[in-house]
Amino acid sequence: MTLSKNTQIFKSNKLVNYLALFTSTGTIFCCALPALLVSIGAGAALGSLISIFPQLIILSTYKIPIFIGAFIMLIISGIMQSHSRFEPCPVDKKLAATCMQARKVSMVIYFASVGIFLIGLLFAFIIPFLMKASV
């Protein structure tokens, strides 16, 4: 594998990881943040937040497509993570160290994205389902 192809793989992997982080963060803003504020009794804070950022209502309206998009991005990012894990790093020690560092940062971003997605999923779908089941 040439160095330029290796660099292209890492750049595309980095872009996909950041897109996965962006989409999973959207799940926090659409669903988890409002649910958290209401559950801790900060409904007035949620009201003032919505008056400042009325786009939160639009995000909440489209929560299912937001979660589907985030899930698809996480799957794509996970596939790219698993493929790039087995790609060779350059022979040069400095470039190899940079390559390994980029892989570690990429994994941290990926797992942070998965964690954010799971928190959003918990507040948007699992807790409301459990609340309906207990009533």
CNS distance restraints for C-alpha pairs under 8 A (distance, minus, plus):
assign (resid   1 and name CA) (resid   5 and name CA) 6.63 0.50 0.50
assign (resid   1 and name CA) (resid   6 and name CA) 6.72 0.50 0.50
assign (resid   1 and name CA) (resid  88 and name CA) 7.86 0.50 0.50
assign (resid   2 and name CA) (resid   6 and name CA) 6.25 0.50 0.50
assign (resid   3 and name CA) (resid   7 and name CA) 6.07 0.50 0.50
assign (resid   3 and name CA) (resid  90 and name CA) 6.90 0.50 0.50
assign (resid   4 and name CA) (resid   8 and name CA) 6.16 0.50 0.50
assign (resid   5 and name CA) (resid   9 and name CA) 6.26 0.50 0.50
assign (resid   6 and name CA) (resid  10 and name CA) 6.45 0.50 0.50
assign (resid   6 and name CA) (resid  87 and name CA) 7.78 0.50 0.50
assign (resid   6 and name CA) (resid  89 and name CA) 7.72 0.50 0.50
assign (resid   7 and name CA) (resid  11 and name CA) 6.16 0.50 0.50
assign (resid   8 and name CA) (resid  12 and name CA) 6.12 0.50 0.50
assign (resid   9 and name CA) (resid  13 and name CA) 6.02 0.50 0.50
assign (resid   9 and name CA) (resid  84 and name CA) 7.37 0.50 0.50
assign (resid  10 and name CA) (resid  14 and name CA) 5.96 0.50 0.50
assign (resid  10 and name CA) (resid  84 and name CA) 7.55 0.50 0.50
assign (resid  10 and name CA) (resid 102 and name CA) 7.93 0.50 0.50
assign (resid  11 and name CA) (resid  15 and name CA) 6.23 0.50 0.50
assign (resid  12 and name CA) (resid  16 and name CA) 6.19 0.50 0.50
assign (resid  13 and name CA) (resid  17 and name CA) 6.12 0.50 0.50
assign (resid  13 and name CA) (resid  77 and name CA) 7.05 0.50 0.50
assign (resid  13 and name CA) (resid  80 and name CA) 6.18 0.50 0.50
assign (resid  13 and name CA) (resid  81 and name CA) 7.14 0.50 0.50
assign (resid  13 and name CA) (resid  84 and name CA) 7.88 0.50 0.50
assign (resid  13 and name CA) (resid 106 and name CA) 7.87 0.50 0.50
assign (resid  14 and name CA) (resid  18 and name CA) 6.25 0.50 0.50
assign (resid  14 and name CA) (resid 106 and name CA) 6.59 0.50 0.50
assign (resid  15 and name CA) (resid  19 and name CA) 6.19 0.50 0.50
assign (resid  16 and name CA) (resid  20 and name CA) 6.07 0.50 0.50
assign (resid  16 and name CA) (resid  73 and name CA) 7.26 0.50 0.50
assign (resid  16 and name CA) (resid  76 and name CA) 7.48 0.50 0.50
assign (resid  16 and name CA) (resid  77 and name CA) 5.66 0.50 0.50
assign (resid  17 and name CA) (resid  21 and name CA) 6.16 0.50 0.50
assign (resid  17 and name CA) (resid  74 and name CA) 7.93 0.50 0.50
assign (resid  17 and name CA) (resid  77 and name CA) 5.71 0.50 0.50
assign (resid  17 and name CA) (resid 106 and name CA) 6.81 0.50 0.50
assign (resid  17 and name CA) (resid 109 and name CA) 6.52 0.50 0.50
assign (resid  17 and name CA) (resid 110 and name CA) 5.93 0.50 0.50
assign (resid  18 and name CA) (resid  22 and name CA) 6.07 0.50 0.50
assign (resid  18 and name CA) (resid 109 and name CA) 7.44 0.50 0.50
assign (resid  19 and name CA) (resid  23 and name CA) 6.11 0.50 0.50
assign (resid  19 and name CA) (resid  73 and name CA) 6.99 0.50 0.50
assign (resid  20 and name CA) (resid  24 and name CA) 6.02 0.50 0.50
assign (resid  20 and name CA) (resid  70 and name CA) 6.29 0.50 0.50
assign (resid  20 and name CA) (resid  73 and name CA) 5.02 0.50 0.50
assign (resid  20 and name CA) (resid  74 and name CA) 5.43 0.50 0.50
assign (resid  20 and name CA) (resid  77 and name CA) 6.79 0.50 0.50
assign (resid  20 and name CA) (resid 110 and name CA) 7.40 0.50 0.50
assign (resid  20 and name CA) (resid 113 and name CA) 6.31 0.50 0.50
assign (resid  21 and name CA) (resid  25 and name CA) 6.00 0.50 0.50
assign (resid  21 and name CA) (resid 109 and name CA) 6.96 0.50 0.50
assign (resid  21 and name CA) (resid 110 and name CA) 7.13 0.50 0.50
assign (resid  21 and name CA) (resid 112 and name CA) 7.43 0.50 0.50
assign (resid  21 and name CA) (resid 113 and name CA) 4.68 0.50 0.50
assign (resid  22 and name CA) (resid  26 and name CA) 6.41 0.50 0.50
assign (resid  23 and name CA) (resid  27 and name CA) 6.88 0.50 0.50
assign (resid  23 and name CA) (resid  66 and name CA) 7.27 0.50 0.50
assign (resid  23 and name CA) (resid  69 and name CA) 6.98 0.50 0.50
assign (resid  23 and name CA) (resid  70 and name CA) 4.82 0.50 0.50
assign (resid  23 and name CA) (resid  73 and name CA) 7.45 0.50 0.50
assign (resid  24 and name CA) (resid  28 and name CA) 6.99 0.50 0.50
assign (resid  24 and name CA) (resid  67 and name CA) 7.61 0.50 0.50
assign (resid  24 and name CA) (resid  70 and name CA) 5.22 0.50 0.50
assign (resid  24 and name CA) (resid  71 and name CA) 7.87 0.50 0.50
assign (resid  24 and name CA) (resid 113 and name CA) 5.78 0.50 0.50
assign (resid  24 and name CA) (resid 114 and name CA) 7.34 0.50 0.50
assign (resid  24 and name CA) (resid 116 and name CA) 5.93 0.50 0.50
assign (resid  24 and name CA) (resid 117 and name CA) 4.86 0.50 0.50
assign (resid  24 and name CA) (resid 120 and name CA) 7.86 0.50 0.50
assign (resid  25 and name CA) (resid  29 and name CA) 6.65 0.50 0.50
assign (resid  25 and name CA) (resid 113 and name CA) 7.38 0.50 0.50
assign (resid  25 and name CA) (resid 116 and name CA) 6.32 0.50 0.50
assign (resid  25 and name CA) (resid 117 and name CA) 7.13 0.50 0.50
assign (resid  26 and name CA) (resid  30 and name CA) 6.09 0.50 0.50
assign (resid  26 and name CA) (resid  66 and name CA) 7.12 0.50 0.50
assign (resid  27 and name CA) (resid  31 and name CA) 5.95 0.50 0.50
assign (resid  27 and name CA) (resid  32 and name CA) 6.88 0.50 0.50
assign (resid  27 and name CA) (resid  63 and name CA) 7.34 0.50 0.50
assign (resid  27 and name CA) (resid  66 and name CA) 6.61 0.50 0.50
assign (resid  27 and name CA) (resid  67 and name CA) 6.35 0.50 0.50
assign (resid  27 and name CA) (resid  70 and name CA) 7.69 0.50 0.50
assign (resid  27 and name CA) (resid 116 and name CA) 7.70 0.50 0.50
assign (resid  27 and name CA) (resid 117 and name CA) 6.37 0.50 0.50
assign (resid  27 and name CA) (resid 120 and name CA) 5.17 0.50 0.50
assign (resid  27 and name CA) (resid 121 and name CA) 7.52 0.50 0.50
assign (resid  28 and name CA) (resid  32 and name CA) 4.69 0.50 0.50
assign (resid  28 and name CA) (resid  33 and name CA) 5.76 0.50 0.50
assign (resid  28 and name CA) (resid 116 and name CA) 6.85 0.50 0.50
assign (resid  28 and name CA) (resid 117 and name CA) 7.37 0.50 0.50
assign (resid  28 and name CA) (resid 119 and name CA) 7.29 0.50 0.50
assign (resid  28 and name CA) (resid 120 and name CA) 4.98 0.50 0.50
assign (resid  29 and name CA) (resid  33 and name CA) 5.52 0.50 0.50
assign (resid  29 and name CA) (resid  34 and name CA) 7.48 0.50 0.50
assign (resid  29 and name CA) (resid  56 and name CA) 6.96 0.50 0.50
assign (resid  29 and name CA) (resid  59 and name CA) 7.64 0.50 0.50
assign (resid  30 and name CA) (resid  34 and name CA) 7.32 0.50 0.50
assign (resid  30 and name CA) (resid  56 and name CA) 5.96 0.50 0.50
assign (resid  30 and name CA) (resid  57 and name CA) 7.62 0.50 0.50
assign (resid  30 and name CA) (resid  59 and name CA) 4.94 0.50 0.50
assign (resid  30 and name CA) (resid  60 and name CA) 4.74 0.50 0.50
assign (resid  30 and name CA) (resid  63 and name CA) 6.49 0.50 0.50
assign (resid  31 and name CA) (resid  35 and name CA) 6.22 0.50 0.50
assign (resid  31 and name CA) (resid  60 and name CA) 6.17 0.50 0.50
assign (resid  31 and name CA) (resid  63 and name CA) 7.20 0.50 0.50
assign (resid  31 and name CA) (resid 120 and name CA) 6.19 0.50 0.50
assign (resid  31 and name CA) (resid 123 and name CA) 6.49 0.50 0.50
assign (resid  31 and name CA) (resid 124 and name CA) 5.21 0.50 0.50
assign (resid  32 and name CA) (resid  36 and name CA) 5.90 0.50 0.50
assign (resid  32 and name CA) (resid 119 and name CA) 6.90 0.50 0.50
assign (resid  32 and name CA) (resid 120 and name CA) 4.86 0.50 0.50
assign (resid  32 and name CA) (resid 121 and name CA) 7.76 0.50 0.50
assign (resid  32 and name CA) (resid 122 and name CA) 7.75 0.50 0.50
assign (resid  32 and name CA) (resid 123 and name CA) 4.93 0.50 0.50
assign (resid  32 and name CA) (resid 124 and name CA) 6.14 0.50 0.50
assign (resid  33 and name CA) (resid  37 and name CA) 6.14 0.50 0.50
assign (resid  34 and name CA) (resid  38 and name CA) 6.20 0.50 0.50
assign (resid  34 and name CA) (resid  46 and name CA) 6.39 0.50 0.50
assign (resid  35 and name CA) (resid  39 and name CA) 5.99 0.50 0.50
assign (resid  35 and name CA) (resid 123 and name CA) 6.26 0.50 0.50
assign (resid  35 and name CA) (resid 124 and name CA) 7.52 0.50 0.50
assign (resid  36 and name CA) (resid  40 and name CA) 6.24 0.50 0.50
assign (resid  36 and name CA) (resid 123 and name CA) 7.49 0.50 0.50
assign (resid  37 and name CA) (resid  41 and name CA) 6.34 0.50 0.50
assign (resid  37 and name CA) (resid  42 and name CA) 4.89 0.50 0.50
assign (resid  37 and name CA) (resid  43 and name CA) 6.11 0.50 0.50
assign (resid  37 and name CA) (resid  45 and name CA) 7.30 0.50 0.50
assign (resid  37 and name CA) (resid  46 and name CA) 6.25 0.50 0.50
assign (resid  38 and name CA) (resid  42 and name CA) 5.38 0.50 0.50
assign (resid  38 and name CA) (resid  43 and name CA) 4.91 0.50 0.50
assign (resid  38 and name CA) (resid  46 and name CA) 7.25 0.50 0.50
assign (resid  42 and name CA) (resid  46 and name CA) 6.42 0.50 0.50
assign (resid  43 and name CA) (resid  47 and name CA) 6.17 0.50 0.50
assign (resid  44 and name CA) (resid  48 and name CA) 6.26 0.50 0.50
assign (resid  45 and name CA) (resid  49 and name CA) 6.03 0.50 0.50
assign (resid  46 and name CA) (resid  50 and name CA) 6.08 0.50 0.50
assign (resid  47 and name CA) (resid  51 and name CA) 6.22 0.50 0.50
assign (resid  48 and name CA) (resid  52 and name CA) 6.29 0.50 0.50
assign (resid  49 and name CA) (resid  53 and name CA) 5.94 0.50 0.50
assign (resid  49 and name CA) (resid  54 and name CA) 7.94 0.50 0.50
assign (resid  50 and name CA) (resid  54 and name CA) 4.88 0.50 0.50
assign (resid  50 and name CA) (resid  55 and name CA) 7.59 0.50 0.50
assign (resid  50 and name CA) (resid  56 and name CA) 6.35 0.50 0.50
assign (resid  50 and name CA) (resid  57 and name CA) 7.31 0.50 0.50
assign (resid  54 and name CA) (resid  58 and name CA) 7.39 0.50 0.50
assign (resid  55 and name CA) (resid  59 and name CA) 6.28 0.50 0.50
assign (resid  56 and name CA) (resid  60 and name CA) 6.13 0.50 0.50
assign (resid  57 and name CA) (resid  61 and name CA) 6.22 0.50 0.50
assign (resid  58 and name CA) (resid  62 and name CA) 6.60 0.50 0.50
assign (resid  59 and name CA) (resid  63 and name CA) 6.17 0.50 0.50
assign (resid  59 and name CA) (resid  66 and name CA) 7.86 0.50 0.50
assign (resid  62 and name CA) (resid  66 and name CA) 6.26 0.50 0.50
assign (resid  63 and name CA) (resid  67 and name CA) 6.09 0.50 0.50
assign (resid  64 and name CA) (resid  68 and name CA) 6.15 0.50 0.50
assign (resid  65 and name CA) (resid  69 and name CA) 5.99 0.50 0.50
assign (resid  66 and name CA) (resid  70 and name CA) 6.12 0.50 0.50
assign (resid  67 and name CA) (resid  71 and name CA) 5.98 0.50 0.50
assign (resid  67 and name CA) (resid 121 and name CA) 7.81 0.50 0.50
assign (resid  68 and name CA) (resid  72 and name CA) 6.15 0.50 0.50
assign (resid  69 and name CA) (resid  73 and name CA) 6.18 0.50 0.50
assign (resid  70 and name CA) (resid  74 and name CA) 6.11 0.50 0.50
assign (resid  70 and name CA) (resid 117 and name CA) 7.42 0.50 0.50
assign (resid  71 and name CA) (resid  75 and name CA) 6.21 0.50 0.50
assign (resid  71 and name CA) (resid 117 and name CA) 7.89 0.50 0.50
assign (resid  72 and name CA) (resid  76 and name CA) 6.22 0.50 0.50
assign (resid  73 and name CA) (resid  77 and name CA) 5.98 0.50 0.50
assign (resid  74 and name CA) (resid  78 and name CA) 5.94 0.50 0.50
assign (resid  74 and name CA) (resid 110 and name CA) 7.69 0.50 0.50
assign (resid  74 and name CA) (resid 113 and name CA) 7.55 0.50 0.50
assign (resid  74 and name CA) (resid 114 and name CA) 7.02 0.50 0.50
assign (resid  75 and name CA) (resid  79 and name CA) 6.17 0.50 0.50
assign (resid  76 and name CA) (resid  80 and name CA) 6.22 0.50 0.50
assign (resid  77 and name CA) (resid  81 and name CA) 6.02 0.50 0.50
assign (resid  77 and name CA) (resid 110 and name CA) 7.25 0.50 0.50
assign (resid  78 and name CA) (resid  82 and name CA) 6.21 0.50 0.50
assign (resid  78 and name CA) (resid 110 and name CA) 7.46 0.50 0.50
assign (resid  79 and name CA) (resid  83 and name CA) 6.26 0.50 0.50
assign (resid  80 and name CA) (resid  84 and name CA) 5.97 0.50 0.50
assign (resid  81 and name CA) (resid  85 and name CA) 6.04 0.50 0.50
assign (resid  81 and name CA) (resid 106 and name CA) 7.88 0.50 0.50
assign (resid  81 and name CA) (resid 107 and name CA) 7.39 0.50 0.50
assign (resid  82 and name CA) (resid  86 and name CA) 7.21 0.50 0.50
assign (resid  83 and name CA) (resid  87 and name CA) 6.94 0.50 0.50
assign (resid  85 and name CA) (resid 103 and name CA) 7.49 0.50 0.50
assign (resid  89 and name CA) (resid  95 and name CA) 7.58 0.50 0.50
assign (resid  89 and name CA) (resid  96 and name CA) 5.33 0.50 0.50
assign (resid  89 and name CA) (resid  99 and name CA) 5.99 0.50 0.50
assign (resid  89 and name CA) (resid 100 and name CA) 7.53 0.50 0.50
assign (resid  90 and name CA) (resid  95 and name CA) 5.93 0.50 0.50
assign (resid  90 and name CA) (resid  96 and name CA) 5.19 0.50 0.50
assign (resid  90 and name CA) (resid  99 and name CA) 7.63 0.50 0.50
assign (resid  91 and name CA) (resid  95 and name CA) 7.38 0.50 0.50
assign (resid  91 and name CA) (resid  96 and name CA) 6.33 0.50 0.50
assign (resid  92 and name CA) (resid  96 and name CA) 5.91 0.50 0.50
assign (resid  93 and name CA) (resid  97 and name CA) 6.07 0.50 0.50
assign (resid  94 and name CA) (resid  98 and name CA) 6.32 0.50 0.50
assign (resid  95 and name CA) (resid  99 and name CA) 6.01 0.50 0.50
assign (resid  96 and name CA) (resid 100 and name CA) 6.19 0.50 0.50
assign (resid  97 and name CA) (resid 101 and name CA) 6.11 0.50 0.50
assign (resid  98 and name CA) (resid 102 and name CA) 6.07 0.50 0.50
assign (resid  99 and name CA) (resid 103 and name CA) 6.31 0.50 0.50
assign (resid 100 and name CA) (resid 104 and name CA) 6.32 0.50 0.50
assign (resid 101 and name CA) (resid 105 and name CA) 6.23 0.50 0.50
assign (resid 102 and name CA) (resid 106 and name CA) 5.96 0.50 0.50
assign (resid 103 and name CA) (resid 107 and name CA) 6.19 0.50 0.50
assign (resid 104 and name CA) (resid 108 and name CA) 6.29 0.50 0.50
assign (resid 105 and name CA) (resid 109 and name CA) 6.21 0.50 0.50
assign (resid 106 and name CA) (resid 110 and name CA) 6.13 0.50 0.50
assign (resid 107 and name CA) (resid 111 and name CA) 6.11 0.50 0.50
assign (resid 108 and name CA) (resid 112 and name CA) 6.01 0.50 0.50
assign (resid 109 and name CA) (resid 113 and name CA) 6.12 0.50 0.50
assign (resid 110 and name CA) (resid 114 and name CA) 6.31 0.50 0.50
assign (resid 111 and name CA) (resid 115 and name CA) 6.09 0.50 0.50
assign (resid 112 and name CA) (resid 116 and name CA) 6.14 0.50 0.50
assign (resid 113 and name CA) (resid 117 and name CA) 6.09 0.50 0.50
assign (resid 114 and name CA) (resid 118 and name CA) 6.15 0.50 0.50
assign (resid 115 and name CA) (resid 119 and name CA) 6.25 0.50 0.50
assign (resid 116 and name CA) (resid 120 and name CA) 6.24 0.50 0.50
assign (resid 117 and name CA) (resid 121 and name CA) 6.06 0.50 0.50
assign (resid 118 and name CA) (resid 122 and name CA) 6.01 0.50 0.50
assign (resid 119 and name CA) (resid 123 and name CA) 6.37 0.50 0.50
assign (resid 120 and name CA) (resid 124 and name CA) 5.88 0.50 0.50
assign (resid 121 and name CA) (resid 125 and name CA) 5.66 0.50 0.50
assign (resid 121 and name CA) (resid 126 and name CA) 6.65 0.50 0.50
assign (resid 122 and name CA) (resid 126 and name CA) 4.81 0.50 0.50
assign (resid 122 and name CA) (resid 127 and name CA) 5.93 0.50 0.50
assign (resid 123 and name CA) (resid 127 and name CA) 5.58 0.50 0.50
assign (resid 123 and name CA) (resid 128 and name CA) 7.23 0.50 0.50
assign (resid 124 and name CA) (resid 128 and name CA) 6.80 0.50 0.50
assign (resid 125 and name CA) (resid 129 and name CA) 6.05 0.50 0.50
assign (resid 126 and name CA) (resid 130 and name CA) 6.21 0.50 0.50
assign (resid 127 and name CA) (resid 131 and name CA) 6.09 0.50 0.50
assign (resid 128 and name CA) (resid 132 and name CA) 6.22 0.50 0.50
assign (resid 129 and name CA) (resid 133 and name CA) 6.15 0.50 0.50
assign (resid 130 and name CA) (resid 134 and name CA) 6.14 0.50 0.50
assign (resid 131 and name CA) (resid 135 and name CA) 6.52 0.50 0.50
